[in-house]
Amino acid sequence: MGLGDLPTRGRHGELAEYGARYGWTLVLVLMAFGIIALRLWQIQVIEGDRYYRAATENIIRQVEVSAPRGRILDRYGVALAENRPSFDVYMVPHIFRRHADEEAYALLKRYMNLSEAELGRIRKSVESNRGEVLLRRDVPRLEVARLEEDRLRLPGIEVRATAHRHYPLHHVGGHAVGFVAEVGRSELRELRAYGYRPGDRVGRMGLESAFEEVLHGSPGLDRVVVDARGNRQGESQTRFLIGEYQRIEPVAGRDVVSTLDADLMVIIDEAMRRHAAGAVVAVDPRDGAVRGLYSKPHFNPNAWSGRLSAMEKMRSDNDPFKPMLDKSVSAYFPGSVYKIVGTWAALHDGIYEPHDEVDCPGYYHFGGRRWRCHKRGGHGDVDAFTSMAMSCDVYFYQLAEEMGMDRMAEFARRFGFGERTGLPINHESAGRIPDTEWYRQYGPDGYTRGMDLNSVLGQGDTLTTPLQVAMAYAAIANGGDLYYPRMVEEIRNQSGEVVFEYEPRVRKKVGIDEESLEVLRRGLWMGVEDDMGTASHVKLEHSEVAGKTGTAQVAKIGAVRVANSDKEIRLRDHAWFAAYAPYEDPELVLVVFLEHAGHGGAEAAPVAMEIFDRYLTRDQEFDALEVRLGSTPLESVGGAR
């Protein structure tokens, strides 16, 4: 039966049914296209800007560029701290997480010699998806080459050329120059306002810390184009997408020109070769400029500014002589170098005339006990000159009994003892000049007259720093001006222009009269140049030196005097020597302090005289850089004491 044979109503019914069915299909299709169109409109029109920014950020990365840190130079322009090229490795966590696998972690560990703990910290950084992570600084070129070879298997890993702090003189002057270290989290909260970011370095210790604001500079900004795996694209593509907004140049830090003399500091280091611990301070008495500031044991600031090994950190922490302590500004018993105070006080108050004599039989009776002189057989008759030259204790015992502690403390403070000198670095100690009131407040047994006799010898509770002693002897050498110690000559910008100069400043006039000054000077001259002097065995042939030896007793062991060699090291006496030269026209004051080394005349004086000898006879037209870096094996002595 053909279609024409079907009933008319039946055909129309089927057509109507088919039409209804296809109509709904058409509506559904149109609705689907409508939804897609609405979504496209939403994405492209309403949220277009947001997605554009996200897409742009995915291919354009902003990288902060650290500013080159300013250099620290010595007075002749020799670099004490400078910058050298370095390669640092960074990670972009979200790219590494998206594309990397266990093989990438294994490659990182192998190429960068990571420990399991370091690898664990990297995994946490990747999982936390924080901002850019610094994996390692100052990576050797060989490791960089390996990373570059496998760049495709290490997505999100970048190697950047930066500047790393370098100290050409290594350990020499490490305490004075200081070092830099990564800014801590707690510090960062405060320093962010000044442009610091995670991974930045800040000065620790010495000039690096004291002049951080001058040396640091301002960071710049670099915008680079990367692909989906975090790999940098070529220069042309970067310039096409970013144009002139590619880079904002950093502003370099300024150079600090110090008063230090690098050549002198090397001489000091070599003169201290036989001694394990101590300090040397060298000051120009004419203006208070610090020419040398040296502390031992030393440390290598290159190690502390880079990848400090756990072994080196442990060695430093366990060293009983505390390498990180600057002994030049720490307080110790001064011993007989402090006798200048008693001599001046007695002459000023008229207790003694310069040639008044005191008999020294080798001891002094006071308070029912016998106080010994360091020379058991006695010095015989001594006056103000010979008591200084021979360091006779009996002369000063009698002086202290007549004068009293409070009066001596007053003259000590005139010399600047008992208060900070104003040095801008390393948290110098104020020392301590006790008087009767101090003993009543803090002495376990209060004040007794016997303390006067200890005090005049620089013993008991008297504490001074080597720097304080140097500034006091500088005042004697220059006629009575107590200067602020000056460590910086000027600040220069990167063009070499001087932007600030530091002028010498007199802290105060000590107020010493001319007659007392001449007695002190003559007594100090006799201490070295006269045959009776305690340092006469090391006097120089070409220059006259005025100086005073000192031996500071650290601990009393029983009633019997024990030789230093028979004591434990920590109980041995400290050795001091304070001097200036040339005598007629002083240009350098030296204070040598040797911790637990024994007698000042036997140990400290030879060190000082070697320094004077080499410093005063050196060629003033020398090439300092060539002398130090050409012939001095600094690397080889870096770990020596």
C-alpha positions in Angstrom: 0.0 0.0 0.0 1.4 3.4 -1.0 1.6 6.6 0.9 -1.2 8.0 -1.1 -3.3 5.1 0.2 -2.9 6.2 4.0 -5.6 8.2 5.6 -5.0 11.9 5.3 -5.3 12.6 9.1 -2.7 10.0 9.9 0.0 11.6 7.6 -0.6 15.0 9.1 -0.4 13.6 12.6 3.1 12.1 12.0 4.3 15.3 10.4 3.1 17.3 13.3 4.8 14.9 15.7 8.1 15.1 13.8 7.9 18.9 13.7 7.3 19.2 17.4 10.3 16.9 18.1 12.7 18.8 15.8 11.5 22.1 17.1 12.5 21.2 20.7 15.9 20.1 19.4 16.3 23.4 17.6 15.4 25.3 20.7 17.9 23.3 22.8 20.6 23.9 20.2 19.9 27.6 20.1 19.9 27.7 23.9 23.3 26.0 24.0 24.7 28.4 21.5 23.2 31.3 23.5 24.8 30.1 26.7 28.2 29.8 25.0 27.8 33.3 23.5 26.8 34.7 26.9 29.9 33.0 28.5 32.1 34.4 25.7 30.7 37.8 26.3 31.3 37.5 30.0 34.9 36.4 29.5 35.8 38.8 26.8 33.9 41.9 27.8 33.0 41.8 31.4 36.0 39.9 32.8 38.4 40.6 29.8 40.7 42.8 31.8 41.2 40.3 34.6 42.0 37.5 32.3 44.3 39.7 30.2 46.3 40.5 33.3 46.5 36.9 34.3 47.6 35.9 30.9 50.2 38.7 30.8 51.5 37.8 34.2 51.9 34.2 33.1 54.3 35.2 30.3 55.8 38.4 31.9 57.7 38.0 35.1 59.0 40.9 37.2 62.3 40.2 38.9 63.8 42.6 41.4 67.4 43.5 40.7 69.6 44.0 43.7 71.7 47.2 43.8 75.5 46.8 43.8 76.6 47.3 47.4 79.1 50.2 47.9 82.7 49.3 48.5 84.7 49.9 51.7 88.2 51.3 50.9 91.2 52.0 53.0 92.8 55.5 53.2 94.8 54.8 50.0 91.8 53.4 48.0 92.6 49.7 48.5 89.4 47.7 48.6 88.7 46.1 52.0 85.2 45.0 50.8 84.1 44.8 47.2 81.7 42.9 44.9 82.5 40.1 42.5 80.3 38.3 40.0 78.3 35.4 41.3 75.6 33.0 40.1 72.5 32.5 42.2 69.8 29.8 41.6 66.1 30.7 42.0 62.9 28.6 41.7 59.4 29.7 40.7 57.3 27.2 42.8 54.1 27.2 40.8 55.9 26.4 37.5 58.0 23.7 39.1 55.0 22.1 40.7 53.1 22.1 37.5 55.7 20.6 35.3 58.4 18.9 37.4 58.4 15.3 38.7 60.6 13.2 41.0 63.3 13.1 38.4 63.5 16.9 38.6 64.0 16.8 42.4 66.7 14.1 41.9 68.5 16.3 39.4 68.3 19.3 41.7 69.8 17.3 44.6 72.6 15.9 42.5 73.6 19.1 40.6 73.4 21.4 43.6 74.7 18.9 46.1 71.7 19.3 48.4 71.2 17.5 51.6 68.0 15.7 52.4 67.0 18.5 54.8 67.6 21.1 52.1 65.6 19.1 49.6 62.8 18.8 52.2 62.7 22.6 52.6 62.5 23.0 48.8 59.6 20.6 48.6 57.7 22.6 51.3 58.3 25.8 49.3 57.0 24.2 46.2 53.9 22.9 48.0 53.2 26.2 49.7 53.4 27.9 46.3 55.0 31.0 47.8 56.7 33.6 45.7 60.1 33.1 44.1 62.6 31.1 46.2 66.3 31.5 46.4 67.8 28.0 46.3 71.5 28.8 46.5 73.9 31.7 46.3 77.3 31.8 44.7 77.0 28.6 42.8 80.2 27.4 41.1 80.4 27.7 37.3 80.5 23.9 36.9 77.2 23.5 38.7 75.7 26.3 36.7 76.7 24.6 33.5 75.1 21.3 34.5 71.8 23.1 35.4 71.8 24.9 32.1 72.4 21.6 30.2 69.3 20.1 31.8 67.2 23.2 31.8 64.3 21.4 30.0 64.0 18.9 32.8 64.1 21.6 35.5 61.1 23.9 34.8 60.9 27.0 36.9 64.6 26.9 37.8 66.6 30.1 36.9 70.2 31.1 37.2 70.9 34.8 37.6 74.2 36.6 37.6 74.5 38.8 40.7 77.2 40.5 42.8 78.6 38.7 45.8 80.5 40.4 48.6 84.2 39.7 48.6 86.9 40.7 51.1 90.3 40.7 49.4 92.3 40.8 52.7 90.3 37.8 54.0 90.7 37.6 57.8 92.8 40.7 58.1 90.7 43.4 59.6 87.6 41.2 59.6 86.2 42.6 62.9 86.7 46.2 61.7 85.3 45.7 58.2 82.6 43.2 59.2 80.6 41.0 56.8 77.1 40.7 55.4 74.4 38.1 55.9 70.9 37.4 54.7 68.2 39.6 56.4 66.2 37.6 59.0 62.4 37.3 59.0 62.0 39.5 62.1 64.3 42.2 60.6 62.5 42.1 57.3 59.3 43.3 58.9 61.0 46.5 59.8 63.3 46.8 56.8 60.6 46.3 54.1 59.8 50.0 54.3 63.3 50.7 53.2 63.2 48.5 50.1 64.6 45.3 51.6 63.2 42.0 50.3 63.7 38.3 51.3 67.1 37.2 50.3 68.7 40.7 50.7 71.9 41.0 52.6 72.6 43.4 55.4 75.8 44.3 57.2 76.8 42.5 60.3 79.6 43.8 62.5 82.1 46.5 61.7 81.8 49.1 59.0 79.4 46.9 57.0 76.9 47.2 59.8 77.5 50.8 60.9 77.2 52.2 57.4 74.5 49.9 56.1 72.2 52.7 54.9 75.1 54.2 52.9 76.3 51.0 51.4 73.0 49.3 50.5 71.6 51.3 47.6 68.1 50.9 46.0 67.0 47.8 44.0 65.8 48.0 40.4 63.2 46.0 38.4 63.7 43.6 35.5 60.7 42.4 33.4 61.2 39.2 31.4 59.1 37.1 29.1 58.9 33.4 29.9 57.1 30.4 28.3 54.7 28.1 30.1 57.6 26.2 31.7 59.2 29.3 33.0 62.0 29.5 30.5 63.1 33.0 29.5 62.4 34.0 26.0 64.7 35.9 23.7 65.6 39.6 23.8 63.7 40.5 20.7 60.5 38.8 21.9 60.8 40.5 25.3 61.3 43.9 23.7 58.4 43.3 21.3 56.0 42.6 24.2 57.3 45.0 26.9 59.0 47.7 24.9 60.8 50.4 26.9 59.4 49.2 30.3 61.7 46.2 30.3 64.1 47.4 33.1 64.4 50.0 35.9 68.1 50.3 36.8 69.1 49.8 40.5 70.9 52.6 42.3 74.2 51.5 43.6 75.3 52.0 47.2 78.0 54.6 48.0 81.6 53.9 48.7 82.9 54.3 52.3 86.6 55.5 52.4 87.9 54.5 55.8 90.8 55.7 57.8 92.2 52.2 58.0 95.6 51.4 56.5 95.4 48.0 54.9 99.2 47.7 54.6 99.5 48.4 58.4 96.8 45.8 59.2 98.7 43.2 57.3 101.9 44.1 59.2 99.9 43.8 62.5 98.6 40.4 61.4 102.0 39.1 60.7 103.4 40.5 63.9 100.7 38.7 65.9 101.6 35.3 64.2 102.9 33.8 67.4 100.0 34.7 69.6 96.6 33.0 69.8 94.4 35.8 71.2 94.5 39.5 71.7 94.0 42.9 70.0 96.0 45.7 68.4 94.9 49.3 68.0 96.8 51.8 65.9 95.7 55.5 66.1 97.1 58.7 64.6 97.5 61.0 67.6 97.2 64.1 65.5 93.6 63.7 64.6 92.2 60.5 66.2 92.1 58.5 62.9 92.1 54.8 63.5 94.8 53.2 61.2 94.4 49.7 62.5 91.9 47.8 64.5 92.7 44.1 64.9 91.3 41.3 67.0 92.4 37.7 67.3 91.3 34.9 66.9 90.0 36.2 63.6 87.4 34.9 61.2 87.2 35.0 57.4 84.3 37.4 56.4 84.2 35.7 53.0 83.0 32.5 54.7 80.5 34.3 56.9 79.1 36.2 53.9 78.7 33.1 51.8 77.8 29.5 52.4 79.0 29.1 56.0 79.7 25.5 56.6 78.3 23.8 59.7 81.8 22.7 60.6 83.1 26.3 60.5 80.2 27.6 62.6 80.7 24.9 65.1 84.5 25.6 65.3 83.8 29.3 65.9 81.1 28.6 68.6 83.4 26.2 70.5 86.5 28.3 70.4 87.2 29.4 74.0 88.9 32.6 72.6 85.7 33.7 70.9 86.6 34.6 67.3 83.5 36.7 66.8 84.3 39.0 69.8 86.1 42.2 68.9 88.7 42.3 71.6 89.9 45.8 70.7 86.7 47.3 72.2 86.2 44.8 75.0 87.2 45.5 78.5 90.1 43.9 80.4 92.3 44.6 83.4 94.8 47.1 82.0 97.7 46.4 84.4 100.6 48.9 84.5 99.8 50.8 81.3 97.2 52.4 83.6 100.0 53.9 85.8 99.9 57.1 83.7 96.8 58.0 85.7 98.4 57.7 89.2 101.5 59.6 88.0 99.5 62.5 86.6 97.2 62.7 89.6 100.1 62.7 92.2 102.0 65.4 90.3 98.9 67.5 89.7 97.9 67.5 93.4 101.4 68.1 94.6 101.7 64.8 96.5 105.0 64.2 94.7 107.4 66.4 92.9 108.9 64.8 89.8 112.2 64.0 91.5 110.9 63.0 94.9 112.2 59.5 95.6 110.6 56.5 97.2 112.6 53.5 98.4 111.5 50.2 96.8 112.8 47.2 98.8 110.6 44.9 96.7 107.5 45.1 98.9 105.3 47.5 100.7 103.6 47.1 104.1 100.0 48.2 104.3 96.9 47.0 106.2 98.9 44.3 108.0 100.1 42.6 104.9 103.1 42.7 102.5 102.3 44.0 99.0 104.9 42.7 96.5 106.6 44.6 93.7 107.1 42.7 90.5 110.9 42.9 91.1 111.4 40.8 94.2 114.8 42.3 95.0 113.4 45.9 94.8 114.2 48.8 92.6 116.0 51.0 95.2 115.2 54.7 95.1 112.8 55.6 92.3 111.1 58.9 91.3 108.3 59.7 88.9 110.5 59.0 85.8 112.2 55.8 86.9 109.0 54.4 88.5 107.4 54.7 85.1 110.4 53.3 83.2 110.9 50.3 85.5 107.2 50.0 86.4 107.9 50.0 90.1 104.8 48.9 92.0 106.0 50.2 95.4 106.1 53.8 94.2 102.5 53.6 93.2 101.4 51.7 96.3 102.6 54.7 98.4 101.1 57.1 96.0 97.7 55.4 96.2 97.7 55.3 100.0 98.2 59.1 100.1 95.8 60.0 97.3 92.9 57.6 97.7 90.7 55.9 95.1 88.2 58.6 94.4 90.9 61.2 93.3 92.6 58.7 91.1 89.2 57.7 89.5 88.6 61.4 88.7 91.9 61.6 86.7 91.2 58.3 85.0 87.9 59.7 83.7 89.7 62.8 82.4 91.7 60.4 80.2 88.4 59.0 79.0 88.5 55.7 80.9 85.2 54.3 82.1 83.1 55.6 79.2 82.7 54.7 75.5 85.0 56.5 73.1 82.4 57.0 70.4 83.6 54.4 68.0 80.7 53.7 65.6 81.2 49.9 65.3 81.0 46.7 67.3 79.3 47.8 70.5 82.3 48.9 72.4 82.4 48.4 76.2 82.5 51.4 78.5 85.0 49.6 80.8 84.9 50.4 84.5 86.6 52.9 86.8 85.5 52.0 90.3 85.4 54.5 93.2 84.5 54.1 96.8 80.8 54.6 96.1 80.9 51.9 93.4 82.4 49.5 95.9 79.8 50.4 98.5 77.0 49.6 96.0 78.4 46.6 94.2 81.4 45.3 96.1 80.6 42.0 97.9 82.5 43.2 100.9 82.1 47.0 100.4 85.1 49.3 100.2 88.4 48.8 102.0 91.6 50.9 101.7 93.5 48.0 100.2 91.5 48.5 97.0 93.2 51.8 96.5 96.5 49.9 96.0 95.0 47.5 93.5 93.3 50.3 91.6 96.4 52.4 91.0 98.0 49.3 89.2 95.1 48.8 86.9 93.9 45.8 88.8 91.0 45.0 91.2 87.8 46.0 89.4 89.4 48.4 86.9 88.6 47.5 83.3 89.6 49.4 80.2 89.5 48.6 76.5 92.6 48.6 74.2 91.0 51.4 72.3 90.5 53.5 75.4 94.2 53.1 76.3 95.2 54.1 72.7 93.1 57.3 72.9 94.6 58.2 76.3 98.2 57.7 75.1 97.3 59.7 71.9 96.3 62.6 74.2 99.7 62.4 75.9 101.4 62.3 72.5 99.5 65.3 71.1 99.6 67.5 74.2 96.3 66.9 75.8 93.6 66.5 73.1 91.3 63.5 73.6 89.9 62.8 70.2 86.9 60.8 69.1 88.2 57.7 67.3 87.5 58.3 63.6 87.1 55.4 61.2 85.8 57.0 58.1 87.4 59.7 56.0 84.6 60.4 53.5 81.6 59.0 51.5 81.8 58.9 47.7 79.2 58.2 45.0 79.7 55.8 42.2 81.3 58.6 40.1 84.0 59.0 42.7 82.7 62.4 43.9 83.0 63.1 47.6 79.5 63.6 49.0 80.4 63.8 52.7 83.6 64.2 54.7 84.2 63.4 58.4 86.3 65.9 60.1 88.4 65.2 63.2 86.6 66.0 66.4 88.1 66.7 69.8 86.1 64.9 72.5 87.6 67.0 75.3 90.8 68.5 76.6 92.2 66.3 79.3 93.6 69.4 81.1 97.0 68.1 81.8 99.6 70.8 82.8 102.8 71.1 80.8 105.1 69.9 83.6 103.1 66.7 84.3 102.9 66.1 80.5 106.7 66.3 80.2 107.2 63.9 83.2 104.9 61.4 81.6 106.5 61.7 78.2 110.0 61.4 79.7 109.0 58.4 81.8 107.5 56.7 78.8 110.6 57.5 76.7 112.8 55.9 79.4 110.6 52.8 79.4 112.0 52.0 75.9 115.0 54.1 75.3 116.8 54.0 78.7 118.6 50.8 79.6 116.6 50.5 82.8 113.3 50.5 80.9 111.2 47.4 80.8 111.0 47.5 77.0 114.6 48.6 76.4 115.6 45.2 75.0 113.5 45.7 71.9 114.2 49.4 71.1 114.7 50.4 67.5 117.8 51.7 65.9 116.2 54.2 63.5 113.4 55.7 65.7 112.8 56.6 69.3 109.7 55.2 70.9 108.0 56.1 74.2 106.0 53.3 75.8 104.8 51.5 78.9 104.6 47.8 79.5 101.8 46.2 81.5 101.2 42.8 83.0 97.6 42.3 84.2 97.1 39.5 86.7 94.0 37.6 85.8 93.7 35.3 88.8 95.5 34.9 92.1 96.5 31.3 92.8 97.1 30.9 96.6 99.6 32.9 98.6 102.6 31.8 96.5 103.3 33.6 93.2 103.1 31.1 90.4 104.9 31.4 87.1 102.7 32.0 84.1 104.1 28.9 82.4 102.8 26.7 85.3 99.3 28.1 85.1 96.4 26.9 83.0 96.1 29.2 79.9 92.9 30.8 81.1 94.6 31.8 84.4 97.7 33.4 82.8 98.3 37.1 83.0 97.4 39.5 80.1 100.3 41.2 78.4 100.0 44.9 77.4 102.2 47.5 75.7 101.1 51.0 74.9 103.5 53.3 73.0 103.8 56.1 70.4 106.5 57.0 67.8 108.5 58.8 66.6 109.1 60.3 70.1 109.7 63.9 68.9 107.0 64.0 66.3 104.4 61.2 67.0 102.5 59.9 64.1 101.3 56.5 65.4 100.1 55.2 68.8 100.1 51.5 69.2 98.4 49.4 71.9 99.1 45.7 71.9 97.0 43.5 74.2 97.8 39.8 74.3 95.2 37.7 76.1 96.8 35.2 78.6 100.2 35.7 77.1 102.2 36.6 80.2 104.5 39.6 80.7 104.1 42.8 78.7 107.8 43.4 78.3 108.5 39.9 77.1 105.5 39.3 74.9 103.6 42.5 73.9 106.5 44.9 73.5 108.2 42.8 70.8 105.0 42.7 68.8 104.6 46.5 69.0 108.2 47.2 68.0 108.0 44.9 65.0 105.0 46.9 63.9 106.7 50.2 64.5 109.8 49.0 62.7 108.0 48.0 59.5 105.5 50.9 59.5 108.1 53.7 60.1 110.6 52.4 57.5 108.2 51.4 54.7 108.3 53.3 51.4 105.6 55.9 51.5 105.2 55.6 47.8 104.5 51.9 47.9 101.9 50.2 45.9 99.7 48.8 48.7 97.6 46.5 46.5 100.7 44.9 45.0 102.3 44.5 48.4 99.4 42.7 49.9 97.9 40.7 47.1 101.1 40.1 45.3 103.6 38.9 47.9 101.6 38.2 51.0 100.1 34.7 51.1 96.8 35.8 52.6 95.0 32.6 51.6 97.6 30.4 53.3 97.4 32.3 56.6 93.7 32.6 56.6 93.2 29.8 59.1 96.3 30.4 61.1 96.4 31.9 64.6 
